Amino acid sequence: MQTSSDRHEYPAHWEADVVLRDGGTARVRPITADDADRLVSFYEQVSAESKYYRFFAPYPRLSAKDVHRFTHHDFVDRVGLAATVGGEFIATVRYDRINADGLPATSPADEAEVAFLVQDAHQGRGVASALLEHIAAVARERDIRRFAAEVLPANNKMIKVFTDAGYQQKRSFEDGVVRLEFDLEPTDRSLAVQRAREQRAEGRSVARLLAPGSVAVVGAGRTTGGVGRSILENLRAAGFTGRLYAVNGALQDDGALQDDEAHQDDGAPQETGAPQAKELAGVPAHRSVRDIAEPVDLAVIAVPAERVPEVVAECGEHGVQGLVVISAGYAESGPEGRERQRELVRQARTYGMRLIGPNAFGVINTSPRTRLNASLAPEMPRTGRIGLFAQSGAIGIALLSRLHRRGGGVTGVTGVSTFVSSGNRADVSGNDVLQYWYDDPDTDVALMYLESIGNPRKFTRLARRTAAAKPLVVVQGARHGGAAPQGHAVRATRLPHATVSALLRQAGVIRVDTITELVDAGLLLARQPLPAGPRVAILGNSESLGLLTYDACLAQDLRPLPPRDLTTGASAEDFRAALAHALADDACDAVVVTAIPAVGERSAADAALAEALRSASAAAPAKPVLVVHVELGGLAEALSAAAGTAPQAVPDPHAGVAVDSAPHPIRPAERAGSVAESTERVSTDVGSRLIPAYPAAERAVRALAEAVKYGQWRRGAADPGRVPEYEDIEEKSAAEQIDRLLSDADADADAGSGDEAGGLTLGPDDTAALLGRYGIDVRRALPAPTPEEAVAAAERIGYPVALKTTAPHLRHRADLGGVRLDLADEEQLRRAYAELTSLFGKPEELRPVVQGMAPRGVDTVVRAVIDPAAGAVLSFGLAGAASELLGDTAHRLIPVTDRDAASLVRSIRTAPLLFGWRGSAPADVAALEELLLRLSRLVDDHPEVVAVSLEPVVVAPRGLSVLGAAVRLAPPPARDDLGPRTLPVY
């Protein structure tokens, strides 16, 4: 247990797990007095050269005084952090607060001297860069704003660590030493550097799991049928190109299974047989991972949960790089299992390993360089360009099956690049796999089934970057269940699913609702180019099917051209000529071909039609082509035949015998040939352009509509817009006002008279003042507790006025009669006052106010909220039933750019009301967009502003009026996306 070394409590929140440049992990934690022996052992393993660079002189060993100084810290003015693997130090960093003369100091001095030492065996892994991020965050927390470091000129590695960090810095040279000084305030460049390092490290950590050079299956049983044995056989059948080992703890030294300890992979006793060779399923077998003489990159663990810690320790001590834990009995089983899962993650990370699972289905990599099927899928998918991620094993196998089979769904088969089933995703999550896919040259399209999103803010950021390079299609399960599946620890979000979905779409994610739609969209995006627009040509040999397709296009907001009927007697040449003509038409962005079967023998006709369609589409490669067929299995097969997408027989390099893992017959030509020939065939076919075929017009058109929207987003992403600067914004004054209001609220809370815990709802005057500092004027409303005060308020404002109730049950409810407008004089005002009080109650219940009349316009609602999981969100809709009853509200993440504001206004279904619908005067949309941008700036500049509601905002033909406003302040929720890189702890 860590203890306080000096006068401050041990800062446990500084502990963190980090991913290093090579994909391994390390633990960062404060150094304490308990670490003396570890420090000495660490120092003994550092080379003389590294010691010289650290102390500027030969320094072979640490004195007792040194050890005491480097292990005793007050965690304020003197702080030391260590990076550890397996509990031992691999690097250290420390800072000492100094004054302007470079002497030891205490607060309020805001500069510190920083120094690193990295064990030679771990240099080049990015350890120092990670430690710099963490020590800088600690320093900022302790009100240190600047670091100074003195480095020998020959110590290029350490100089590079500082210069590459992205901070503003100054460099000087004196007395043979380079002095670097840099501010610790994060900059755009330092944040970009940090995120680039995060992407490389996390992507590499997944690559180590998906492309291992050697795999050990721990828990492989003697007989077929068990989980571990099945995975071992699947690895062999797939033709894994690396070294493969079986591990079974019941093996004796001579290779036999012990009589009283014979185990299958599930740990249950099995019948004893005659002594066996040291092989299982033709694979070298060992009692323990420790007994394997060669390095092991990946261990697949399929033993009972109670035995997993022992196996993980063996793997860590042997230097295994990553784990896939198939074993169940963790968080999905209840509180005891959840704690077991947390301990599993802690143990794996202690040894620098990442893990997929527990309760995982496994991983697949179809690359000919790897051919990894470390999963329970009995068949290896065909090599292709689609990456699959599923948190559920059942959904994962369903996805693989959909992409694998012919008929009954999306006909025609496509291939998979990688597949990951994360199970309880205790460590590796969808975010990590996105980091890998972003750089993966073998993946063109990413399909994800998510049951929960552990870090929506980070997922949205990564999704936006990934979607700018390759399509990302997501279906989210359990979205209406109200809770994440057991085993998934997620951050609470107050946002409804529709809002989260809208934010994902803003990030370029193609959001679909079903597995069928996920596969439909993935097939189109993997096979065809993105459409340049929504104009769709329709042609085929069935007038009725063409009309259905036309209607489906209209329902999806596409712009279909009149269908062209080729009649039922159309030949393959007729189809080719018609498709070529449509693709050559500049008024067409995509083509949907509809086809019904001819009477009689179809195989030859199907092949001819497929060839005709491929020939025509090849001449116009910039436009997508889709086929809607009616039970044309032969056509679908012919359309996909160019890529040889039927499952193939895979030569087994371990046994030298071809294993047929395909569920369908394989052409004789595919049954022969070497691995090299198979690899060459795959690489040639991947570039071929395939035409996806769909069994229903609605499915084809829905997939096309998603491709159209994604294409529009992709083109817009090239120019995301800018966040305008407004000269009249008083950011500093607003910050001072917010600090004062929160300080007063804290004082009131201490006195027992404050607002509800954790925040402060501003009064009307403070609300108007704060918004006014950002150029948002709230139309004044004066309280009117009596008729006489209402008349006095109206005289101050000037007639005509409005009389409104502000009681919560009547606020913004003009439909209930709580608002009286256009009151031209005192008589009308008094009459309206009497009517309101007689209908709804006493004035003290109604809280009436008098407000000057605003120009007529369109009533809208603008809101901003900071969600602890998703971040700051800006919302817009029309006031009343449109947003409240129909949910017609649009959302964008803050900060909002000018392009975001424009699209936000136009993305609601009732937007035509703002643009002169049915001859009405168009509203001042430019003023509305400016309001959105100003509010976005307020919330982005001041995270203490956790909620703002502007309702109603009346947008007139010229200008707008904010008639009601509410602001809530609170200490801002913690943001881990701005701090140092860390792995999440669930």
DOKOLSE-887685 format. One record per residue (C-alpha): x negated, y, z negated. Coordinates in steps of 0.2 Angstrom, whole numbers, plus 5000, padded with zeros to 4 digits. Layout:
XYZ...
END
This chain:
500050005000499450175004499250294990498950484988497150524988497150694981498550814977499850784990501050634992500550505006501350575022502050405028502950495043501250525051501150335054501450285072501150155085500450215101500150135118498350155124497750185142497449995146499249955139498749885122499349965106498550035091499250105074498850275069498950315051498150435038496550385030496650355011495450314996495950124999495050125016493250145010492749965015493649975031492750145035491050065031491349915042491950025056490450135055489249985055489949935072489750105080488150125091486650235086487050345101488850375096488350415078487050535085488350625095489550635079488250695067486950785079485550675071485150495068486350435055486250245053487350225038488650325027488150375010489250344995489650534995490050525014491250385011492150474997492250635007492950545023494250445013494850575000496050705008497350825002498350805018498450985020496751065021495850905024496650765034495950605042496850485054496250315059496750215074496850025069497049865078497249705067497149815052495349875056494750045061494350065079494250265079494450405067494750595068494750725054495050905052494451025039495251195037494051345039494051525038493351655051491551625045491751435047491751395029493051275020494651375017496451355012498051425018498451555025496851515036497551445052495951365060495151195057493651105063494050935071492850785075493150615082492150445081492750305092491950125091491050095107491949935111493550035112492950185121493850215138495450155131496150335128496050315109495350485106496650575117498050485107497250535091497050715097498950725100499250665083498050765073498650915082500450885077499850855059498951025060500451115067501451045053500151115040500251285048498551265057498651355074496951325082495551195082493651215084492451075089490651075091489950945103488250905110488150945129487650765133489250705125490250715141491650595135492150695120492050865130493250785143494450735129494650915124494650995141495850865148497150895134497951045143497751165129497251345131495451345126493851445125492051375127490351445121488651385120487451425106485951335097486051195109487851155105489451175115490851255104492651235110494151325103495851295108497651345102498751205097500351275103501051155117500951225134501751165150500151085155499750995139501550925139501250875157499650785153500450705138501850635149500750575163499650485150501250405143501850345160500150265164499950185147501750115146501750065164500149975161500849885145502249815156501049765170500149665157501749565154502249545172500549505180499549405168498149295173498549165161500049105151500348995136502048925133502148895114503548775109503448665125504248495120503748325126505348285135506348395147507848495142507148605128506948795130505048795130504848645141506148715153505048875154503548775157504248685171504948845179503248915178502548765187503948755200503748945204501948915208501149025195499449075202498549095185498048975172499448885163499448805145500648715135500648735116501448605104500948605086501448415084500048365096498648265088496848285092496948135104498448215113499748105105501248175096501148145077502448015071503148125057502848295065503448265083504348415088505348465103505148655107506648695096505648615081506748465078506048295076506048185091505747995094503847945094503147865109501447805114499947915114499848035128498548125138498248305132499448365145501348415145502248415162500548405170499848565161498448565149499148555131498448615114499048615096498748795094498348945104496748955095496248795103496248865120494548895126494949035139495749205136497649205136498549355143500349315140501149195127502949145129503649095112505048975110504948905093506148925078506249105071505449045055503848985064503649135075502549245063501349105062501249095081501149285083499649285071498749145081499049245097498449405089496849325083496549245100496649415109498349375118498849535126500749525126502249415120503949355127504949295113506349185118506749135100508449185093508949215075508449405074509449565073510949485082511149365067511449505054510449605041509249475037508849445055508649635058507249645045506449485052506449575069505649735062504249625054504049545071503749705080502549765066501549605067501449615086500849795086499649765072498649655084498849775099500249675108501849725116503349605116504849575126506349515116506649425104508149335110507549365128507949265144506249295150505349385164505049355183503749425195503949365213502349445220501349315230499849365219500749315203502349205206502849215188504449135182504249145163506149135161507649015159508149045177507848875185507548945202506249075208507149215217506449255234505149395236505949565239505949745235507349755221506849775202508049705190508249745171509549675160509749685141510949535142510249365148511949305154512149465165510349445171510649275177512249335185511349475194510049345200511349235206512349375215510749425224510249245228511849165235512849165251514649195252515949235238515249405235514049515244513549405258511749405264510349375252509049495247507449475237506849525220505149605215505249595196506549545183506549585165507849525152507449615136508649535124508649635108507349755116506449765099504949835108504849845127506449935133507149995149506150155147504550055148505149955163505550125172503750185169503150025177504350035192503850215195502150165201502549985207502249975226503249815227504849895220505950005231507550005222507849985203509449905196509849905177511149835166511149925150512149885134511450035125510150175128508950185113508250355118509450445130508350605130506850505136507850395147508550545156506850625159506150455165507650425176507550595184505650565189506050395195507550435205506550575214505450425221506650275222508450245219508950195202510650115200511350085182512949995175513150025156514049885147514949905130515350085135517050085127516749965113516250105101514650015095513049945102512949755103512249665088510349665089510249835097509649985086510150145094510250325090511950395086512750515099514250615097514450635116515850535124515350405137515950515152514750655146513250535145513750465162513850645170512150685162511350525170512050575187511250745185509650655183509850565199510550405192511750305203513050265190514250125194515550025183515349845187514049715191514849695209514549885212512749875205512349735218513349815232512349985230510749895228510849795244511249955254509850055246508549915248509049885266509550045274508950235275509850365265511250445275510950635279512750675275514550615273515050595291515450415295515850325311516950175311516950045325517549865326518649735334520149755322521149915322521949865305520249845297519550005304521050095297520750025280518950075281519550255286520650265271519250205260518150335266519350475262519650405245517750415242517650605248516750545264517150625281517650475293517750505311519250415320518950235320518550155337519449995341518449875352519849755353519749575348519049525364517449625361515849535365514149555356513549675370515149785367514649795349512849845353513349975365514650055354513450055339512050135349513250265355513850305337512050315331511650435345513050555340512350705330514050715322513850545313512750515298513150325295514050185304515250055297515549905308517049805305517149625312518449485311517949305317518349245334519349085336518348925339516548895336515649045328513849005324513249055342514349205342513849265325511949255329512249345345513249485336511949495322510549515335511549645345511849755329510049735323509449795341510549945341510149995323508249975326508350115340509050235327508150195311508650365302510450315300511150175289512250035296513449925286514549785291516249745284516649565288518149445285517449275279516049285292514749185282513849145298513649325303513049375285511749235286511249295303511149475298509949425284508949295294507649425299506849425282507049235279507949275263508549095260507749025245506148935249505148785244503648845234501948745234501448705217499548745215499548645199500248485206499848505224501648445228502948565235504448585224506148625232506948745220508248815232510148785230510448785248509648685263508048755269507548755287506248635291505048765297505048835279504748665271502948665278501548785276500348835263500448975250499449085261500649065276502149095265501349255258501049315276502849275281503449375266502349525269502949535287504749515283504849645269504649785282506149725293507749825292509149715286511049755288512049725273513749645275515249665263516849555262517949715259518049885266518149965249516549885243515549945258516250115258515950135239514150085241513950205255514750345245513550325231512050325244512750485251512850565234511150505230510450575246511150745242510350735225508750685232508650825244509150955230507850875218506450945230507051115224507751105207507951295205507251415192507751475175508051665178507251795166508351935160507552095154508952135142508751975132508152015114507351845109506351905094507852005087508951845089507651735080507551865066509451865064509551675064508151655051509051785040510751705042510051525038509051595023510651675016511651515019510251415009510351534995512251524995512151334995510951334980512251444971513651324976514651444987513951405005514651335020514851145023513151045020511851065034512451215043513351385045514851435055514551625059515951755056516551855071515352005068513851895067514451795082514651945093512952015087511951855091512851835108512552015112510751995110510751885125511951995136513551895132514852025127516351965116517952065118518252145101519752075091520352165076521252075061523052115059523652055042525152175042526152255056525452425051523652365053524152285069524752455075523152545069522052415077522952445094522752625093520852605090520752485105521952565116523552495124523952385132523452245120523752065116524351995099523651825095523651695081521951625076522651485065521751325070523451235075523951385086522251445092522051455111523851385113524751505123525951365128526651365110526951545110525551595099525051735111525951895116525151985131525252155139526052245124526152425131526652525115526952515096528752465098528252305109526852265097527952275081529352165090528052035095527352035077529052005070529351865083527751775078527951785060529851725061529351575072527751515065527551575047526851705036525351825042524151745030524551575039524451645056522951755054523451875069522251985078522452125091521352125106521252235121521952165137520652085149520852095168521851945175520851795181520551615179520451555161518851445158517951365144516051365141515251265127513551205122513051075109511450995103511650805102510350725091510150585104510450665121509850845118510551015122512050995133513051135142514851105147516151195158517951175163519551265165520551315149522051215145522751055151521351035165519951005153520950945137522150825145521350775161519550785155519050895170517450955162515650955169514050945160512250985162510650965152509851125145508851215151509951255166509251315182510151435194510551285205511151185190512351325185513051335203513351155204514051155187515451275192515851185208515851005201517451005192519050945202519951115198518551215205519551275220520551385208518951495207518751515225520351585231521451435231523151455241522751635245522351695227520951815224519251725222518451745205516751825201515851655201514151745201514651825184515151655178513551575183512551715175513551685159513051495159511251535162511251665147512051545136510851405141509351525137510051555120510151375115508551335123507551475115508351445097508651255093509451315077511051365088511751185087513451235094514251375104516051385111516651525122518551505124519351575134518251655147519351745159518451755176519251905186518851955204517552075197516752025181517251915166517851935149517451825134518951835123518451705109516751645103516151525089514351495085513651365072511851365066510951225057509151165055508751095072508750905074507050825076506350815094505150675096504950715115503950865111502750785098501350655101501650495110502350365099503250195101505050195094505450105077507150035077
END
